[in-house]
Amino acid sequence: MTSYFEARASDSSYVYRIWRGHFDEDNRPVCPANTHWNLLFLRKGSQVRVAAEGPLTQALTKFEAQDSEFLVIQLEAGVYMPHLPPDDLANSAATLPQAAGERFWLKGASWQMPTFDNVETFAERLVRQGLLERDPVVHSVLNGQRAGVSERTIRRHFLHGTGMTLNIMQQIERARQAANLIEKWVPLVEVALQAGYADQAHMTRSLRRYFGQTPTQLLHPDVLQLCPICSRPGLMLDLCSCCHKQAQTNLRSVHYA
């Protein structure tokens, strides 16, 4: 089987995006900073691994083994498991115990691994059993509704519900905005200005921290990939700039700090 990689949107208000794929050789991708956290379901032969992956506040290199298949449920920002809060999992992961066959243990119960097509049913069951929750303050702030909420309360809820502060989330989104402009061959000086950086050097440091690449490296042909949603070639820091724009949260309604 050759390598493949695809994604789809979800009609669940708890799920941001669903990914699946197969690696036909060992791979060490540089994963960009990510404001969401994931449930990972990994198969390699008869071996199965289920893990809760926390959000990434910086770019990190991960290892993907040859002949492994994966399913990733990427949760909406502010959606989390109360017994696995993302502030404990930032830049790390927690492996869940394996049960018989393709089942795993979660809060004392054995669960069947979901498939690419039934993730919404799986998420709905988690919500019904109180294993998946949405932080109301995070949800309100990301939708531009923060009247009467103190900065201290916002910080506390973002750390607990997302594993990062609102400021870090905004910086990641600003770096993504810059990368999308670079993808369109906008001059770097103009990119820095449009994205709100003090200067080009500031932008370069930000892109290196959050995406593991400098502006020049982002334009290297080896970095360009096909978007798993629309098959459009692009930088693929998450999705191509068009597909990401359709799915992104309302972070730009809050001024960058």
C-alpha positions in Angstrom: 0.0 0.0 0.0 1.3 3.4 -0.9 1.2 6.5 1.4 -2.0 8.5 1.4 -3.5 11.3 3.5 -7.0 12.7 3.5 -9.2 14.8 5.7 -12.8 15.9 6.0 -14.9 18.4 7.8 -17.3 17.4 10.5 -20.9 18.5 11.3 -20.3 18.0 15.0 -19.8 21.2 17.0 -17.2 19.3 19.1 -15.0 18.1 16.2 -12.9 20.5 14.1 -11.6 18.0 11.5 -11.0 14.3 10.9 -7.8 13.0 9.3 -6.7 9.5 8.2 -3.7 8.2 6.3 -1.1 5.5 5.8 2.8 5.7 5.8 4.6 3.3 3.6 8.0 4.3 5.1 9.3 5.8 8.3 8.6 9.5 8.5 9.7 12.3 10.8 7.4 15.2 10.0 7.8 18.6 11.6 4.3 19.2 13.1 3.4 22.9 13.3 2.0 24.6 16.4 -1.7 23.6 16.8 -4.4 25.2 18.9 -6.5 22.0 18.8 -5.8 18.7 20.6 -6.3 15.3 19.0 -7.5 11.8 19.7 -5.0 9.5 17.8 -5.9 5.9 16.7 -2.8 4.2 15.3 -2.5 0.7 13.7 0.6 -1.1 12.7 0.0 -4.7 11.9 -1.7 -6.3 14.9 -0.5 -3.5 17.2 -3.0 -0.7 18.1 -2.2 2.5 20.0 -4.8 5.1 21.2 -3.5 8.4 22.6 -4.8 11.9 23.5 -2.4 14.4 22.0 -2.3 17.8 23.6 -2.0 21.1 21.7 1.3 22.2 20.4 2.6 25.6 21.4 5.6 25.3 19.1 6.7 23.2 16.1 7.8 19.6 17.1 9.2 16.7 15.2 7.2 13.5 15.5 8.0 9.9 14.4 5.6 7.9 12.2 6.5 4.3 11.6 6.5 2.5 8.3 3.3 0.7 7.3 1.2 2.4 10.0 -2.3 3.6 9.5 -3.8 6.5 11.5 -7.1 8.1 12.3 -7.0 11.6 14.0 -10.0 13.3 15.5 -9.1 17.0 15.9 -11.3 18.6 18.5 -12.6 22.2 18.3 -10.6 24.7 20.4 -12.0 24.7 23.9 -13.3 21.1 23.7 -11.6 18.7 26.0 -11.9 15.6 28.2 -12.3 16.6 31.9 -10.2 13.8 33.1 -7.4 14.6 30.5 -7.3 18.5 30.6 -5.2 19.9 27.7 -3.1 22.0 30.1 -1.6 18.8 31.3 -1.0 17.5 27.8 0.5 20.6 26.0 3.3 19.5 23.7 2.9 15.9 24.9 0.5 12.9 24.7 -1.1 10.3 27.0 -1.5 6.7 25.8 -4.8 5.1 26.7 -4.8 1.4 27.8 -5.6 -1.1 25.1 -8.5 -3.6 25.6 -9.2 -6.7 23.6 -9.0 -6.4 19.8 -9.5 -2.9 18.5 -10.9 -1.6 21.7 -9.4 0.7 24.4 -10.1 1.7 28.0 -11.5 5.1 28.8 -12.7 6.0 32.3 -13.2 2.3 33.3 -15.2 1.3 30.2 -14.1 -0.5 27.0 -14.6 1.5 23.8 -14.6 0.4 20.2 -12.2 2.4 18.0 -14.1 4.7 15.7 -13.8 4.8 11.9 -13.3 7.7 9.5 -17.1 7.7 8.8 -18.6 7.3 12.3 -16.5 9.9 14.3 -19.6 12.0 14.9 -21.5 9.1 16.5 -18.4 8.4 18.6 -18.1 12.1 19.7 -21.8 12.2 20.6 -21.4 9.2 22.9 -18.5 10.9 24.6 -20.6 14.0 25.2 -23.6 12.0 26.5 -21.4 10.3 29.0 -19.7 13.4 30.2 -16.3 12.5 28.7 -16.2 15.5 26.3 -17.0 19.0 27.3 -16.7 22.5 25.9 -15.4 25.4 28.0 -18.1 28.1 27.8 -15.7 31.0 28.3 -13.3 29.9 25.6 -16.3 29.3 23.2 -17.7 32.8 23.9 -14.3 34.6 23.5 -13.5 32.8 20.3 -16.9 34.0 19.0 -16.2 37.6 19.9 -18.3 37.7 23.1 -16.1 38.6 26.0 -18.1 41.4 27.7 -17.9 41.3 31.5 -15.2 38.6 31.6 -11.9 39.6 33.2 -8.5 39.0 31.6 -7.6 36.8 34.6 -10.7 34.6 34.0 -10.1 34.4 30.3 -6.5 33.3 30.9 -7.5 30.6 33.4 -10.2 29.2 31.1 -7.9 29.2 28.1 -5.1 27.4 29.9 -7.5 24.8 31.3 -9.7 24.4 28.2 -7.1 24.7 25.4 -3.7 24.2 27.1 -2.5 27.6 26.0 -3.2 31.3 26.6 -5.3 33.4 24.3 -2.1 35.3 23.5 -0.3 32.2 22.3 -3.3 31.2 20.2 -3.4 34.6 18.6 0.4 34.4 17.8 -0.1 31.0 16.2 -2.9 32.3 14.1 -0.9 35.4 13.1 2.0 33.1 12.0 -0.5 31.1 9.9 -1.8 34.3 8.3 1.8 35.2 7.4 2.4 31.7 6.0 -0.7 31.9 3.8 0.4 35.3 2.4 3.9 33.8 1.7 2.2 31.0 -0.1 0.7 33.6 -2.4 4.1 35.1 -3.1 3.4 38.4 -1.4 6.7 40.2 -0.8 8.1 39.3 2.7 8.2 43.0 3.8 4.6 43.3 2.9 3.7 40.0 4.6 5.2 41.2 7.9 3.3 44.5 7.6 -0.1 42.8 6.8 0.3 40.2 9.6 1.1 42.9 12.2 4.7 42.1 12.9 7.2 44.8 14.1 9.5 43.8 11.2 10.6 41.0 9.0 13.0 39.6 11.6 10.2 39.4 14.1 8.1 37.4 11.5 11.0 35.1 10.8 11.4 34.2 14.5 7.7 33.6 14.8 7.5 31.3 11.8 10.6 29.3 13.0 9.0 28.9 16.4 5.5 27.9 15.4 6.1 26.2 12.1 9.7 25.1 12.2 10.5 26.9 9.0 11.9 30.3 7.9 10.0 32.3 5.2 12.6 31.1 2.6 12.2 27.5 3.7 8.4 27.7 3.4 8.7 28.4 -0.3 11.0 25.4 -1.0 9.3 23.0 -3.5 9.7 20.1 -1.0 7.4 21.9 1.4 4.5 22.2 -1.0 1.9 19.4 -0.7 -1.6 18.7 -1.9 -4.4 19.8 0.4 -6.3 16.7 1.6 -9.6 18.7 1.2 -9.4 20.3 -2.2 -6.2 18.8 -3.7 -4.8 22.3 -4.2 -0.9 22.5 -3.8 0.2 24.7 -0.9 2.3 24.9 2.2 0.0 22.6 4.1 0.7 23.9 7.6 -2.8 22.5 8.4 -4.9 23.0 5.2 -4.3 25.1 2.2 -5.0 28.8 2.8 -8.5 28.7 1.2 -9.7 25.6 3.1 -8.2 26.9 6.4 -10.0 30.2 5.9 -13.3 28.5 5.7 -12.7 26.5 8.9 -10.7 28.8 11.2 -12.1 30.2 14.5 -12.8 33.9 15.0 -9.4 34.8 16.5 -9.0 37.9 14.4 -11.9 39.6 16.1 -9.5 39.9 19.1 -6.6 42.3 18.7 -3.1 40.7 18.8 -1.3 41.2 22.0 
